[in-house]
Structure formats: structure tokens, C-alpha cells
Amino acid sequence: MTITLNLPTKLEKKLTAKAAEWGLSAPEVVLRILEDGLNDISDESGPKTGAELVAYLQREGIIGAKSDIKDAQAYARKRRRRASSRKTEE
């Protein structure tokens, strides 16, 4: 199957850089990315190890989403205190 894509300039630059990094052509990189993505979609079992789970959460932007938080436990305690001290409206 042949597919023609019009890539935005920013995406084209990323693709070209990744191809150079991997030592592959741009079409080969696209094929690998598609294969990986389709395998992820069809694999319903999810991460099998803690390392796979962490990698997944980082890819999805869940881990590291608030990089300005230095002490996560202290931040969570502060948020809980603020939430529990709110008065409910009657």
C-alpha cells in the first residue's frame, strides 16, 4: 500500500532527525513507528512490568507532568489540607 502524507514542517524535521539518529531512511522510521503504534493498540494486556508501566506513564505525560513540584509528598499533603479545610455550602 502506498500512502502520501503532507507533513507539517516541524514534524518533518523531527522525522528527519530521528532517521539520522537511527541510521535509517525516513520511510523506514515511519514504518517502525507505525508498527510500534499498531502493536500498542492491539496489545490489550497492558504493561507487564513496573518499568513498562513507568515508561507508558511517561509517554502519556502522566509522570513528569508537573515538573515544578520538587517534593511530591509535601505537595500532596498541602493539597489534602487545603481540600479538607474548605467549607461546604449549605
Buried (B, 14 or more C-beta within 10 A) or exposed (E): EEEEEEEEEEEEEEBEEBBEEEEBEBEEBBEEEEEEEEEEEEEEEEEEEEEEEEEBBEEEEEEEEEEEEEEEEEEEEEEEEEEEEEEEEE
